[in-house]
Amino acid sequence: MSRLPRIGISPIGLGIFLIAALADVPAHAADPPAPASKPASDYIYPHRTVQRAEFGSGEQSYWLFEPADPKPDRAAVVVFHHGWFAVNPGIYGAWIEHLVRSGRIVIFPRYQNDVTTKPIQFLANTLAAVRDAFVVLETSPKHVRPDRNRFALIGHSYGGTLSAQLAAISEEHGLPHPRAVIALMPGEVTPLAEPNLARIPSDTLLVVAVAGDDIVVGDLRARQMFIDASTIPPSRKKFILYRSDLHGSPRLLADHLAPTGYEQAFDSGDGVFRGFQTGQAEINALDRFGFWRMADITLEASFRGMTLDYATGNGELFRHIGYWADGRDVMPPIVGDDLATIPRVYPTNGLKLIRWPGRIANAPLEPARR
């Protein structure tokens, strides 16, 4: 029998009650792991299967994942941005399946082909893909209708940067108001001045997460992002430092690839590093009770108009991710809105070594269709 987190009743208890009552995922899916290797099959989902289809071609193509069996009339929409060269949705398939079977539509933009696709093109590519996905969802009788009042973005690595950038320009380009942005281990190849992240709406919930053993990107871009989203008040944004815990089995390693989780059924066969990426994309308690649970809470809080302070008890709900089988606490992440209180993460190599040739000017974005 799982032990309950040692957390207070108010306002955290109220946050737990509201999330459990309002979320598509049943309340027990957010319980801490005991042991940390608790299998994903313990989740009970309202939808038994996932309908998936690929649209378009090349760098503006995308995958649509929709809840099915039963098929809902309408659902929240989550744009899931992959990391650099992780164009194969199977690399994140376990998390995508969790989001979709919980009752959400997931749009998975490709945004790049290979090294020939320059970073300056990524945002325009993902914008084109997401806008096209909404056209498909809103016009085709085969698809679940998107709920424009429940729109959020999740991104890993370069995808974390893209999620924040797209949130900054979404409404002016015909996309819905972004309710939440979740950026995990965000990085970039070429620093771009635009769009200004201060354009992210002030009522958006923002979670920026880094990993203590991330030797690829460290925390520089994450800290820049958190500061640049200056219109979002502290009550609506949290910075999270996940830490490794090697106490039990499987080991919980908080590194750059920690948010990936392979699902063969979603494997498209794409990707120049497919073998390495799928081989590293294990699923463990850091996924289920760290990243997934954090995202579930953030999404539902944003859709209900809560602040993160209110929904999580000033971040306490994010800090506890359960117990090992012997009763020892899993290493808690450090959560806060004051970056001075959170330790730094410095990469030893990583993407900072990559230099794209020539000067890349900002690519224009297509205006919204009227």
FENWO-V191750 format. One record per backbone hydrogen bond with DSSP energy under -1.0 kcal/mol. NH is the residue of the N-H (numbers start at 1). CO is the residue of the C=O. Records with the same first field share a line. If there is no record, write none. Layout:
NH = CO + CO
This chain:
7 = 5
15 = 11
16 = 12
17 = 13
18 = 14
19 = 15
20 = 16
21 = 17
22 = 18
23 = 19
29 = 26
30 = 27
31 = 28
38 = 35
42 = 39
43 = 40
47 = 101
48 = 69
49 = 68
51 = 66
53 = 64
55 = 62
60 = 57
61 = 58
62 = 55
63 = 108
64 = 53
65 = 106
66 = 51
68 = 49
75 = 145
77 = 150
78 = 105
79 = 152
80 = 107
81 = 154
86 = 83
91 = 88
92 = 89
94 = 261
96 = 92
97 = 93
98 = 94
99 = 95
100 = 96
101 = 97
102 = 98
103 = 100
104 = 99
105 = 76
106 = 65
107 = 78
108 = 63
110 = 61
117 = 114
121 = 118
122 = 119
125 = 121
126 = 122
127 = 123
128 = 124
129 = 125
130 = 126
131 = 127
132 = 128
133 = 129
134 = 130
135 = 131
136 = 132
137 = 133
138 = 134
139 = 135
140 = 136
143 = 140
145 = 73
147 = 75
150 = 147
152 = 77
153 = 180
154 = 79
155 = 182
156 = 81
157 = 184
159 = 156
160 = 157
161 = 157
162 = 158
163 = 159
164 = 160
165 = 161
166 = 162
167 = 163
168 = 164
170 = 166
174 = 171
175 = 170
179 = 151
181 = 205
182 = 153
183 = 207
184 = 155
185 = 209
187 = 157
199 = 196
200 = 197
204 = 201
205 = 179
206 = 236
207 = 181
208 = 238
209 = 183
210 = 240
212 = 242
213 = 254
214 = 211
215 = 213
219 = 345
223 = 219
224 = 220
225 = 221
226 = 222
227 = 223
228 = 224
229 = 225
230 = 228
232 = 229
236 = 233
237 = 234
238 = 206
239 = 336
240 = 208
241 = 334
242 = 210
245 = 252
252 = 245
255 = 253
258 = 255
260 = 257
261 = 91
262 = 281
263 = 90
266 = 263
267 = 264
274 = 271
277 = 273
278 = 274
279 = 275
280 = 276
282 = 280
288 = 284
289 = 285
291 = 286
292 = 287
294 = 290
295 = 291
296 = 292
297 = 293
298 = 294
299 = 295
300 = 296
301 = 297
302 = 298
303 = 299
304 = 300
305 = 302
306 = 301
308 = 235
309 = 235
311 = 307
312 = 308
314 = 309
316 = 313
317 = 312
318 = 315
323 = 33
324 = 328
327 = 324
330 = 322
334 = 241
336 = 239
341 = 338
342 = 339
349 = 215
353 = 350
354 = 351
